[in-house]
Amino acid sequence: MSELIIVKPEKCVGCNACVRACPAPEANITKMLEGGKFITSINPDRCIGCGACVVSCNHGARDYIDDTDECMNRMKRDKMIILVSPSVKSVFPTKWKGILDWFRKQGCIIYDVSFGADICTWAHLRAIEQKKVGNIITQPCSAIVKYVETYQPKLLANLSPIHSPVSCAAIYVRKYLNRNNPIAMLSPCVAKKYEFEETGLVDFNVTFRKLNDYFEKNGISIPVSSAEDYEYKFDDQQGQVGAIYPRPGGLRDNLWLHNPDINVTTSEGVNKVYPELDMYAEMPDFKHPEVFDVLSCEFGCNVGPGTNNNQTMFDVMLTMKEVEKEAKSRRKGGFMGRGEDKLLKKFDDELKLNDFLRNYKPVTPTPVPTERQLDPIYESMGQHTEDEKHYDCRACGYRSCREMAIAIYRGLNTPDNCVIHAKSVMVARHSELAEQHEKLAEITYECLELSDKLKEGVDNILKNMETIGESTTKTSERAAVVKDLLTNVVAFCHDNSTMDAGSVSQLITILETTIEAFSALDDNVNVTNESSGLIDTSIGEINKLVEEINDTLHKANEKK
């Protein structure tokens, strides 16, 4: 399958919003880079193309790919068929006619997907009446189909075998109108590309958002028209109430228009529909409604991730209501709309139900690890108790710690991305630093005490050095070296009242140099007078103190 959702690594901040929004548990791969930055990329084989991550990313790190550029290049060489989703009216309320006119000027043939939606309604009604289907899950939403194929293959038996509105329109154009031109759909949906690749019925998925970007990039100005007129002269019949399919419950409302007794339940939105599909899979069949009408987008296709719709939900629903009123006015003949439904009769006379049925391709599911296999994963996350294993803070993006553990087991995430793990590491490091700080404080205190004694010894040496005078050159040299070295030791201890590892290492070097200097001087100097004898005694005591400090610092260094 093609990669639909793309990541811009330089913009990803590792906030996990994409993982949190995504209903597909294996679609994201989170890794920690050098320097501690987290990046979440896409697992294209397990992505369902719903686009929820694109909508939820506030940093512009997620985008998607469609076929706009390829379509435009092909349009320069071949006469194209354009299938137009009815949601074009709510996405571009004052420009949709101008957009279709622009494609017509490029030599394109324009068909209404609403007409395909009417065929889709007819096919469902006849399949239910003829008992060719049992309790079904609707499939106009390609993200739903991909989810079932990838994560709930047991529901494929329930997934409606009737093609989506756009595929019904494509079949009608190719089989009944005998058109063989390349086909592109003007679409609000990113995931439609998956459907087109599986069925081979449509060649290009041109989303409204990328189409608008193309117009702006190429300086193409689309004229504005009235938003109150919803009729358009397509190259074949304009659809009727199928035009409301893009709104929540659109398929249900079409079915009820003809048979209000059909038991239909609806669900929309990534946070609701996918958990309910999982619930549906666990329920006994007798509890299923006749029709479970589902859409991935909360407010329907009109505000899908491929729309970039700046209309509010209320604007969209108002447009759909006006579209419905206009379509119903054309639906039936006769007084008060009680005449025969001409469109369904036309379908009965001209179409074959079997032409509009499809098959599905299940994806091999990934095995679920056992609890024993997950135990070391929990340990790596710092979760050692049952309460910790059910912390379920969702900061990682998953709904539970168990889902996170499964993702780590599958190589889709890392323990470093777990809040509990991060907190435990932080606490451990804080404890280690606190322990080191405590040891260094003890060392500093001991060194200061010893340095005070050193200072007394140095003062005694300096006092006795005054009586030596100019007795010998070597003795004077010795006195000067002793003075400099010991003064440095004392000064260092007092200047570094709070020691770190670096200052400890530096003091060790100074002390070792002092000891070596003492040894060298003792080998080359002969002491003759009483003052020199006292200096020797003081030096001996200081030497012991220096060694004591040295031993203390070395032991502390070994403990770090």
C-alpha positions in Angstrom: 0.0 0.0 0.0 1.1 3.6 -0.7 2.3 5.8 2.1 -0.4 8.3 2.7 0.6 10.1 6.0 4.0 11.6 6.1 6.1 13.1 8.9 8.4 16.2 8.8 11.0 15.2 11.4 12.4 18.7 11.9 9.0 19.8 13.1 8.2 16.8 15.4 8.5 17.7 19.1 7.6 14.2 20.4 4.4 15.5 22.1 2.5 12.2 21.4 -0.6 14.1 20.2 -0.5 12.0 16.9 -0.4 8.7 18.8 -3.1 9.9 21.1 -5.4 10.8 18.2 -4.7 7.7 16.1 -7.2 4.9 16.4 -4.8 2.4 14.7 -2.7 0.9 17.5 0.2 -0.1 15.2 0.4 2.9 12.9 3.0 4.9 14.8 6.7 4.2 15.6 8.2 6.4 18.3 12.0 6.4 18.8 14.4 8.4 21.0 17.2 10.0 19.1 20.6 11.0 20.4 20.2 14.0 22.6 16.9 12.7 24.0 14.6 14.0 21.3 11.6 11.8 20.5 10.4 11.4 16.9 7.2 9.5 15.8 7.2 8.2 12.3 4.5 6.2 10.3 4.2 2.5 9.9 2.5 2.5 6.5 1.5 -1.1 6.5 -0.7 -0.6 9.6 -1.9 3.0 9.0 -5.6 3.3 8.0 -5.3 6.8 6.5 -7.9 8.4 8.7 -5.9 11.6 8.9 -6.7 12.2 12.6 -3.0 12.8 13.3 -2.8 15.4 10.6 -5.7 17.3 12.2 -4.3 16.9 15.8 -0.7 18.0 15.1 -0.2 21.6 16.1 3.4 21.7 15.0 2.9 21.0 11.3 4.9 17.7 11.6 2.1 15.6 9.9 0.8 15.9 6.4 -0.5 13.6 3.7 0.0 12.7 0.1 -2.7 12.6 -2.6 -2.7 12.5 -6.5 -3.3 16.2 -7.3 0.0 16.8 -9.1 -0.2 13.5 -11.0 -3.8 14.2 -12.0 -2.9 17.7 -13.3 0.0 16.3 -15.4 -2.2 13.5 -16.8 -4.9 16.0 -17.6 -2.5 17.8 -20.0 -2.3 14.6 -22.1 -5.7 12.9 -21.8 -9.3 13.7 -21.5 -10.2 13.0 -17.9 -13.3 12.0 -16.1 -13.9 13.9 -12.9 -16.1 12.4 -10.2 -17.2 15.1 -7.7 -18.1 14.4 -4.1 -21.2 16.2 -3.0 -19.2 17.6 0.0 -17.7 20.1 -2.5 -20.8 22.2 -1.9 -20.0 22.6 1.8 -16.3 22.9 1.5 -16.4 25.5 -1.3 -20.0 27.0 -0.9 -19.5 29.9 -3.3 -16.8 28.4 -5.5 -17.8 24.8 -6.2 -19.4 25.6 -9.5 -16.4 27.7 -10.6 -14.1 24.8 -9.8 -16.2 22.4 -11.9 -16.3 24.9 -14.7 -12.5 25.2 -14.5 -12.1 21.4 -15.0 -14.6 21.5 -17.8 -12.5 24.1 -19.6 -9.5 21.7 -19.3 -11.6 19.3 -21.4 -12.8 17.1 -18.5 -16.1 15.2 -18.3 -17.8 15.9 -15.0 -20.0 13.4 -13.1 -21.9 13.7 -9.8 -20.9 11.2 -7.0 -24.3 11.9 -5.5 -25.7 9.8 -8.3 -23.4 7.0 -7.2 -24.7 7.4 -3.7 -28.2 7.0 -5.0 -27.1 3.7 -6.6 -25.5 2.7 -3.3 -28.8 3.3 -1.5 -30.7 1.3 -4.0 -28.2 -1.6 -3.8 -28.5 -1.7 0.0 -32.3 -1.6 -0.1 -32.5 -4.5 -2.6 -29.8 -6.5 -0.8 -31.6 -6.2 2.5 -35.0 -7.0 0.9 -33.6 -10.0 -0.9 -31.8 -11.1 2.2 -28.5 -11.2 0.4 -26.9 -9.5 3.4 -27.3 -10.0 7.2 -26.5 -7.4 9.8 -24.1 -5.0 8.1 -21.5 -2.3 8.8 -21.6 0.4 6.1 -18.4 1.0 4.1 -18.5 4.4 2.3 -15.7 5.4 4.7 -12.4 4.0 3.4 -10.7 4.5 6.8 -13.3 2.2 8.4 -12.7 -0.4 5.7 -9.0 -0.3 6.2 -9.4 -0.6 10.0 -11.6 -3.6 9.7 -9.2 -5.3 7.2 -6.2 -4.6 9.4 -7.4 -4.8 13.0 -10.8 -6.5 13.0 -10.8 -9.0 10.1 -13.5 -11.0 11.9 -15.8 -8.2 11.0 -15.2 -8.6 7.2 -18.2 -10.9 7.2 -20.3 -8.0 8.5 -18.8 -5.3 6.3 -21.3 -4.3 3.6 -20.5 -5.9 0.2 -22.0 -2.9 -1.6 -19.4 -0.5 -3.1 -19.1 3.0 -1.8 -20.8 5.9 -3.6 -17.7 6.9 -5.6 -17.0 3.3 -6.6 -20.7 2.9 -7.6 -20.4 6.0 -9.7 -17.2 4.7 -11.3 -18.8 1.4 -12.2 -21.8 3.1 -13.6 -19.5 5.4 -15.8 -17.4 2.5 -17.0 -19.9 -0.3 -17.4 -23.1 1.5 -18.2 -21.9 4.7 -20.0 -18.9 2.9 -21.6 -16.4 5.5 -20.7 -12.7 4.4 -20.5 -11.0 7.7 -19.8 -8.8 8.0 -16.7 -10.9 8.9 -13.6 -10.1 11.3 -10.8 -12.2 12.0 -7.8 -12.5 15.4 -6.1 -12.5 14.2 -2.6 -12.6 15.2 1.1 -10.9 12.0 2.2 -7.2 11.0 2.5 -8.0 7.3 2.8 -9.9 7.0 -0.5 -6.5 6.3 -2.1 -6.5 3.0 -0.3 -9.9 2.1 -1.7 -8.9 3.1 -5.3 -5.7 1.0 -5.0 -7.7 -2.1 -3.8 -10.6 -1.8 -6.3 -8.7 -0.3 -9.3 -11.9 1.7 -10.2 -10.5 5.3 -9.8 -7.0 6.4 -10.9 -6.5 9.6 -8.9 -7.6 10.9 -5.5 -7.6 14.7 -5.6 -8.4 16.1 -2.2 -10.0 19.5 -1.8 -7.2 20.8 0.4 -4.4 19.9 -2.1 -6.6 21.2 -5.0 -7.0 24.5 -3.3 -3.2 24.6 -2.7 -2.7 23.9 -6.4 -4.9 26.8 -7.4 -3.1 29.2 -5.1 0.4 28.0 -6.1 -0.4 28.4 -9.8 -2.3 31.7 -9.4 -5.6 30.3 -10.6 -8.5 32.4 -9.6 -11.9 30.7 -9.2 -15.0 33.0 -9.7 -17.6 33.2 -6.9 -21.2 32.3 -7.4 -24.4 32.2 -5.3 -24.3 29.6 -2.5 -28.1 29.2 -2.7 -28.3 27.3 -6.0 -27.3 23.6 -5.7 -28.1 22.4 -9.2 -25.3 21.9 -11.8 -25.3 20.7 -15.4 -23.2 17.5 -15.1 -22.4 15.4 -18.1 -24.9 12.9 -16.8 -27.8 12.9 -14.3 -27.3 14.9 -11.1 -27.8 12.8 -8.0 -30.7 13.2 -5.6 -30.8 12.6 -1.8 -27.5 10.7 -2.1 -26.0 14.2 -1.9 -26.4 14.1 1.9 -24.1 11.0 2.4 -21.2 13.2 3.6 -23.1 14.2 6.7 -23.4 12.0 9.8 -26.2 9.5 9.3 -26.4 10.3 5.6 -26.7 6.7 4.5 -29.2 6.0 7.3 -31.4 8.9 6.3 -31.4 7.7 2.7 -32.5 4.2 3.8 -35.2 5.5 6.1 -36.5 7.7 3.3 -37.5 4.5 1.5 -37.9 2.1 4.5 -38.2 3.7 7.9 -38.5 0.3 9.6 -34.9 -0.7 9.0 -33.0 -0.8 12.3 -30.0 1.6 11.9 -27.5 2.7 14.5 -24.9 5.4 13.7 -21.5 6.2 15.0 -18.9 8.9 14.0 -15.5 10.2 15.1 -12.2 8.5 15.8 -12.7 8.6 19.6 -16.1 6.8 19.3 -16.5 4.7 16.2 -13.4 2.6 16.5 -13.9 1.5 20.1 -17.5 0.8 19.1 -16.4 -1.4 16.2 -14.2 -3.3 18.7 -17.2 -3.7 20.9 -19.3 -4.8 17.9 -16.8 -7.5 17.2 -17.2 -8.9 20.7 -21.1 -8.8 20.7 -23.3 -11.7 19.7 -24.9 -11.3 16.2 -28.4 -11.0 17.5 -27.5 -7.8 19.3 -26.3 -6.1 16.1 -28.5 -3.6 14.3 -29.5 -4.4 10.8 -27.3 -1.5 9.6 -24.4 0.0 11.6 -23.8 3.3 9.7 -20.3 4.5 10.5 -17.9 7.3 9.6 -14.4 8.0 10.8 -14.8 11.8 10.9 -16.9 13.2 13.7 -18.9 15.6 11.6 -18.8 13.5 8.5 -16.9 13.8 5.2 -17.7 17.5 4.9 -15.0 18.3 7.5 -12.6 15.4 6.6 -8.8 15.8 6.8 -8.6 16.4 3.1 -11.0 19.4 3.1 -9.2 22.1 5.2 -12.7 23.3 5.6 -13.0 26.7 7.3 -16.8 26.3 7.6 -18.2 25.6 11.1 -20.1 22.5 11.8 -23.3 24.5 11.8 -22.5 26.0 8.4 -21.9 22.6 7.0 -25.1 21.1 8.4 -27.1 24.1 7.1 -25.6 23.5 3.6 -26.5 19.8 3.8 -30.1 20.6 4.8 -30.5 23.0 1.9 -29.0 20.4 -0.5 -31.4 17.8 0.9 -34.4 20.1 0.4 -33.4 20.8 -3.2 -32.7 17.1 -3.9 -36.1 16.0 -2.5 -37.8 18.5 -4.7 -36.5 16.6 -7.7 -36.8 13.1 -6.3 -40.5 12.3 -6.8 -43.2 13.4 -9.2 -46.8 13.8 -8.3 -48.7 15.9 -5.8 -46.9 16.5 -2.4 -44.1 14.1 -3.4 -46.2 11.0 -3.1 -45.7 9.7 -6.7 -43.6 6.7 -7.7 -39.9 6.9 -6.9 -38.7 7.3 -10.5 -35.0 6.9 -9.8 -35.2 3.6 -7.9 -37.4 2.3 -10.7 -34.8 3.4 -13.3 -32.2 1.5 -11.3 -34.4 -1.6 -11.1 -34.9 -1.6 -14.8 -31.3 -0.8 -15.9 -28.8 -2.0 -13.3 -27.6 -5.3 -12.0 -27.0 -5.6 -8.2 -24.1 -7.9 -8.6 -22.2 -5.3 -10.6 -21.9 -3.2 -7.5 -20.6 -5.8 -5.0 -17.0 -5.9 -3.8 -14.6 -8.2 -1.9 -12.2 -7.3 0.8 -8.5 -8.1 1.5 -7.8 -9.0 5.1 -4.3 -8.1 6.4 -2.5 -10.7 8.5 -2.9 -9.6 12.1 0.1 -9.1 14.4 0.1 -11.6 17.2 -0.8 -10.2 20.7 2.0 -10.9 23.2 1.2 -12.9 26.4 1.2 -11.4 29.8 4.5 -13.4 30.5 6.0 -11.8 27.5 4.9 -8.3 28.7 6.3 -8.7 32.2 9.9 -7.7 31.3 8.4 -4.8 29.3 6.6 -3.5 32.4 9.9 -3.8 34.3 11.7 -1.8 31.7 9.0 0.9 32.1 9.6 1.0 35.8 6.2 -0.6 36.5 6.7 -3.3 39.2 3.3 -3.4 40.9 -0.2 -4.1 39.5 -1.2 -0.5 40.4 1.7 0.8 38.4 0.8 -1.4 35.4 -2.6 0.3 35.4 -1.4 3.9 35.8 -3.0 4.6 32.4 -2.0 8.3 32.3 -2.1 8.3 28.5 0.9 10.7 28.3 2.6 8.2 25.9 -0.4 8.5 23.6 -1.9 5.1 24.3 -5.1 4.5 26.2 -3.5 2.2 28.7 -0.1 1.1 30.0 -0.8 -2.4 28.5 -1.2 -0.9 25.1 2.1 1.0 25.5 3.8 -2.2 26.7 2.4 -4.1 23.6 3.7 -1.3 21.4 7.2 -1.5 23.0 7.1 -5.3 22.6 6.4 -4.8 18.9 9.2 -2.3 18.5 6.8 0.6 18.0 7.8 2.6 21.1 10.5 2.8 23.8 10.3 2.7 27.6 12.0 6.1 27.7 8.7 7.5 26.4 6.8 6.2 29.5 6.2 8.9 32.2 6.6 6.3 35.0 9.9 5.2 33.6 11.1 8.8 33.1 10.1 9.7 36.7 11.8 6.6 38.2 15.0 7.5 36.2 14.8 11.1 37.4 14.3 10.1 41.0 17.2 7.6 40.8 19.5 10.2 39.3 18.4 12.7 41.9 19.1 10.2 44.7 22.5 9.5 43.3 23.3 13.2 43.0 22.1 13.8 46.5 24.4 11.0 47.8 27.3 12.3 45.9 26.6 15.8 47.2 26.5 14.5 50.8 29.8 12.7 50.4 31.5 15.7 48.9 30.1 17.8 51.7 31.8 15.4 54.2 35.0 15.6 52.3 34.9 19.4 52.2 34.4 19.5 56.0 37.3 17.1 56.6 39.6 19.0 54.2 38.7 22.3 55.9 39.5 20.9 59.3 42.9 19.5 58.1 43.6 22.7 56.2 43.3 24.7 59.4 45.9 22.4 61.0 48.0 22.9 57.9 47.8 26.6 58.3 49.0 26.4 61.9 51.9 24.3 60.7 52.8 26.7 57.9 52.7 29.6 60.4 55.2 27.8 62.7 57.5 27.1 59.7 57.4 30.7 58.5 58.2 31.9 62.1 61.2 29.6 62.3 62.3 30.4 58.8 62.9 34.0 59.9 65.8 32.7 62.3 67.4 30.7 59.5 68.2 33.9 57.6 70.9 33.4 54.9 72.4 30.3 56.5 72.6 28.3 53.3 71.3 28.8 49.8 69.6 25.3 49.7 67.8 25.9 53.0 66.4 29.2 51.7 65.3 27.5 48.6 63.6 24.8 50.6 61.8 27.3 52.8 60.5 29.1 49.7 59.2 25.9 48.0 57.5 24.7 51.3 55.9 28.1 51.7 54.5 28.2 48.2 53.2 24.6 48.1 51.5 24.6 51.5 50.0 28.1 50.9 48.4 26.7 47.7 46.9 23.7 49.5 45.4 25.9 52.2 44.1 28.5 49.8 42.6 25.8 47.6 40.7 24.2 50.4 39.3 27.5 51.6 38.4 28.7 48.1 36.5 25.5 47.2 34.2 25.4 50.2 31.8 23.2 48.2 33.7 20.6 46.2 32.6 18.8 43.1 34.4 15.8 41.4 36.6 18.2 39.4 37.9 20.1 42.4 38.5 16.9 44.3 40.6 15.6 41.4 42.5 19.0 41.3 43.3 18.9 45.0 44.6 15.4 44.8 47.1 16.5 42.1 48.2 19.4 44.3 48.8 17.2 47.3 50.7 14.6 45.3 52.9 17.4 43.9 53.5 18.6 47.5 54.5 15.2 48.8 56.9 14.7 45.9 58.5 18.1 46.6 59.0 17.2 50.2 60.8 14.0 49.3 63.1 15.8 46.8 64.0 18.5 49.3 64.7 16.0 52.1 67.2 14.2 49.9 69.2 17.3 49.0 69.2 19.5 52.1 71.3 19.1 55.3 69.7 20.8 58.3 72.2 22.1 60.9 70.6 24.7 63.3 67.8 24.5 65.8 65.3 26.4 63.7 65.9 24.1 60.8 65.2 21.2 63.2 61.9 22.7 64.2 61.1 23.2 60.5 61.8 19.5 59.9 59.5 18.5 62.7 56.7 20.8 61.4 57.2 19.5 57.9 57.0 15.9 59.1 53.6 16.7 60.8 52.4 18.6 57.8 53.4 15.7 55.6 51.2 13.4 57.6 48.3 15.8 57.3 48.8 16.0 53.6 48.8 12.3 53.3 45.7 12.1 55.4 43.9 14.5 53.1 45.2 12.7 50.1 43.9 9.3 51.5 40.5 10.9 52.3 40.1 12.3 48.8 41.2 9.1 47.1 38.7 7.0 49.0 35.9 9.4 48.2 36.9 9.3 44.5 36.7 5.6 44.5 33.1 5.6 45.9 31.7 7.8 43.1 
